[in-house]
Amino acid sequence: MDILQNHIQALVFCAQSPISIEEIQRCLQESLGMEEILVSDVLEAVEAINERLQEQNFAFQIYAIGGGYQFLTKPEYQDTVSTYLKHKSKKKLSASALETLAIIAYKQPVTRSQMEQIRGVGCDYAVQRLLEKELIEIKGKAETIGRPVLYGTSQKFMDYFGINHIKDLPQLKDFATEENTIGEAAD
């Protein structure tokens, strides 16, 4: 089982994005010449790897994210990594780009005109920046007059925000604050 664990670690480490169980199985079967590697074998190996990393107090472990597995630093090292990334990434998204990204995430697939209708202003530049950063992608064309382009979030968006599915996004009710009505005392 140690050999399987070592090969899985190598695959997860070299993958530039989360690697699926199916891809791990296919690579291991081909490279090790094994007839069949069960999903349960892969899951047990990942769990054993994480136990070993935990016992030896490593700063990272394998996480299930974006429909696959990826090495990520543990949450307790977030401040250190954030400091590094803050200095490395000088260009942040503007407030308008973040607003546009939120609209795309929650309303996808969405056209540019629908985004502009929600925002009340043009969003050409914000959409261009989000495409450059690969946080959104073109999902197709709408079946309406003019066949406008439909935008949606990308796998990089899912990876960046640590979610496996768009349903994992916080819902609006999670952000809503209770409003006072006439006759109620404010806190």
N, C-alpha and C positions, 0 to 999 in steps of 0.2 A: 504494500500500500504506500510505502514511502516513495517509491518510484513514481507512482501515479500522482502523489501530492507534489513532487518536485516538477513534474511536467506541467501540471495545472498551474503552479506558481509561475513557471516560465511563460505560459500562454497568457495568463492574466497580466503579467508584467509587460510583455511586449505589445499587447493589444493597445491601440491608440484610443479605442472607445470600449465600452462594456462588451465583453465577449459572452455570447449565449451558451447555454448548456449544450445545445445541439452542435455548435461550432467546436466546443471543447471535445465533445464525443467524437466528432468527425476527425479532428486533428489527431487525437490520441489513437484512434483505431488505425488511421493511416500510418502514423509515424512509429507506433509500437507494434504494428502488425497484429493487433488483437481483433478478434472477430466481432465482439460486442462489448461495449462499456455501458453499463446501466446508468440511468439518471441518478439512482440512489448511490452508486459508487462515486459519482462526481460530487454529489451533495455531501456525502460523508467525508470525502477528501477535503473539500472546502472548509467544512466544520473543523476537521482535525488541524488544518493549516491555521485557522483563526485561533484555535485553542493554544497552539504552539506559539503563535505571535503574541497572544495575551500573556502566557506564562513567562515569556522572555521579555515582556514589557516593551515591545516594539511600538513605534509611533504610528504605525499604519496597520490596516487589516483589509481583508477582502469584503466588499459590500455588494449586495444585490441591488443594482441600480440600472435604470434605462433598459430593462429587459435582459440584462446580463450581469456579469461580474467584473469588478474593477478594484484595484488597489486604491485606497483613499486614506488620508491621514485621519487619525482619531479626533473626535470633537474637542478634546482637551488641548489640542495643539492648534486650534483654529486661530487664535490671536497671533501666534508666531507666523503661520502661513499667510494670514491676511495682511500682516505688515509687509511681508516679502512681496506679495502680489500687488499691494497698493503702490509700492515703489516701482514695480515692474510695469504695471499697466497705468500709464499716465492718462490715457484717454478713456474717460468714463462715458456712459450713456447720459445724454441730457434728460431733463425731466420730461420733455415732449417725447423723446424716444422711449422712455420707460412707460409713459402713458400709452403710447401706440402699441408697445409690446404687450401690455396688459390687455388692451382691447383685442389684439390678435389672439392671445392665449385663451381668453374667455369666450370669444365670439367665433372662433375659427370654424370652417374656412370663411374668410371675410375679404371683401373687395376694398380697394383704396377709398372709393367713394363712401362706402359704409363707415369706414374708420373716420373719414373727414366729417361725416354727418354726426357721429357720436362726439368727436372732439370739438367740432365747430370751427376748425381751422384746417389748412392744408397739412399734409403729413408726408410729402414726397421725400424730403431730406431724412426724416426719421426712418421711413421704410428703407431707404437706400443704406443707411448706417446699419440697420438691423440685418439686412441681407449681407452686407460686407462682413459683419461679425458672425454670420452664419447662425444667428439665433432664430431666424425665420426662414421660410423657403416658399417657393411657389408651389401650390398644391394642384393647380389646374386652372381651368377657365370656367366662369359662371355661364349657365345656360340662359342668359338674358341678352337683351339688345346690346350689341357691341362686344359681347363675350369678354368682360373684364377679367383680369387676373385675380385668382383667389390666393390668399396668403394664409399660412398656418405656421405653427411653431415647428422647429427642427429637433432632431435628436440631440444636438448640442445644447439646446434650450433645456431639454429634459435632464441631461447630464448635469448641467450647470446648477439647476435648481434642485437636483437630487430627487427627482420624482420618476416613477416608473410609467405612469399614465396621466393623461391630462385631467382625469377625474380626481387625482391627488391634489390638485390646486385648492387652496383655501376658498371656501364659498363666501359670497357676499355677506351672508348672515354672520359669518365669523368676524366681520369688521364693523357691522352695524352697531351704532350706539343707540341706547334708548332715548327717545325724545320726550321732553316734558310736555304735558298737555295743560290746558288752562285749568287752574285750580289745584294743580299738584305742586308741592314744594320741591325746589331744586336742592340737590345734595350739597 
